[in-house]
Amino acid sequence: MAEIVLRNEFQLRGLGDVVAVRSSGVSDEEYGNPIDRRAQRELTKRGYRLPVSHFAHRIEADEIAETNLFLPMTASHMRSLLRLLPAEKRELVHMYRAFDPSLPKPQPGREMLLDLADPWY
């Protein structure tokens, strides 16, 4: 869901050909699943175009190597991602909501204050 919204925002700002957006998980829990039907419904209702073939997968080595900004949605995902990344990539990890100027910057260890609530759980 976040991939689709973020990609759309870059398109609207004329950066769609400059910035690549990909979504990956930090576990195999949802591997192979399509976009949740509830998320599909909400995205469609809001006018977003759904990708033809999208399935959940765990982040892979080539994605890690090619990525210059990682945006985990939750502090738990951030911690899991940091364990998967080589040391030189860890400084590229920022919570998704860390760029929201209306939110205070949490102290280290309190990143959960920036968690993006999962609308389904």
C-alpha positions in Angstrom: 0.0 0.0 0.0 2.7 2.4 1.0 4.7 1.6 -2.2 1.7 2.6 -4.4 1.0 5.8 -2.4 4.6 6.9 -2.3 5.2 6.1 -6.0 2.1 8.2 -6.9 3.4 11.1 -4.8 6.7 11.1 -6.7 4.9 10.9 -10.0 2.8 14.0 -9.0 6.0 15.9 -8.2 7.6 15.0 -11.6 10.0 12.6 -10.0 8.5 9.3 -11.2 11.3 8.7 -13.7 14.0 9.6 -11.2 13.0 7.7 -8.1 12.3 4.0 -8.0 10.0 2.7 -5.2 9.9 -0.9 -4.2 8.2 -2.7 -1.3 9.8 -5.6 0.5 9.2 -7.4 3.7 11.6 -8.4 6.5 10.1 -11.9 6.8 8.6 -14.6 4.7 5.3 -14.4 6.6 3.3 -13.0 3.7 5.5 -14.4 0.9 3.6 -14.8 -2.4 0.5 -13.1 -1.2 -1.1 -10.4 -3.4 -2.0 -7.0 -2.0 -4.5 -7.5 0.8 -8.1 -7.2 -0.6 -9.0 -4.5 1.9 -5.9 -2.5 0.8 -6.9 -3.0 -2.8 -10.4 -1.7 -2.1 -9.1 1.4 -0.3 -6.5 2.2 -2.9 -9.0 1.8 -5.8 -11.6 3.9 -3.9 -9.0 6.7 -3.7 -8.1 6.5 -7.3 -4.8 4.7 -7.2 -3.8 2.3 -10.0 -3.0 -1.1 -8.7 0.0 -3.0 -10.1 -0.8 -5.9 -12.4 1.4 -8.4 -10.6 2.5 -7.6 -7.1 3.3 -10.2 -4.5 4.8 -10.0 -1.0 8.4 -11.0 -0.7 11.3 -10.7 1.7 13.9 -8.1 0.8 16.7 -9.7 -1.3 20.4 -9.0 -1.6 20.1 -7.2 -5.0 17.4 -4.9 -3.5 19.7 -4.1 -0.6 22.6 -3.4 -2.9 20.6 -1.1 -5.1 18.7 0.8 -2.4 19.9 4.2 -1.1 16.9 4.8 1.2 15.0 2.3 3.4 11.7 3.4 4.9 10.4 0.9 7.4 6.8 1.5 8.6 7.4 0.3 12.2 10.2 0.3 14.7 9.9 -3.5 14.8 10.4 -3.7 11.0 13.3 -1.2 11.4 15.1 -3.4 13.9 14.6 -6.5 11.7 15.8 -4.6 8.6 18.9 -3.4 10.4 19.9 -6.9 11.3 19.6 -7.9 7.6 21.7 -5.0 6.3 25.5 -4.7 6.0 27.0 -2.1 8.2 27.5 0.4 5.3 23.8 0.4 4.5 22.4 1.0 8.0 22.7 4.8 7.9 20.2 4.7 5.0 17.4 3.5 7.2 14.8 6.1 8.4 11.4 5.5 9.7 8.7 6.3 7.0 7.1 9.0 9.3 10.4 10.5 10.3 10.0 13.0 7.4 6.7 14.3 8.7 7.5 17.8 10.0 4.5 17.8 12.3 5.9 14.9 14.4 8.6 15.3 17.0 11.9 13.4 16.5 11.9 10.6 19.0 14.9 9.7 21.2 16.8 6.6 20.1 14.9 3.5 21.3 11.6 5.4 21.1 11.2 5.1 17.3 7.9 3.2 17.9 6.3 6.6 18.4 6.6 6.9 14.6 5.0 3.6 13.8 2.5 3.7 11.0 -0.5 1.9 12.3 -1.5 -1.2 10.4 -5.1 -0.6 9.4 -5.9 -4.3 9.4 -4.7 -5.4 12.8 
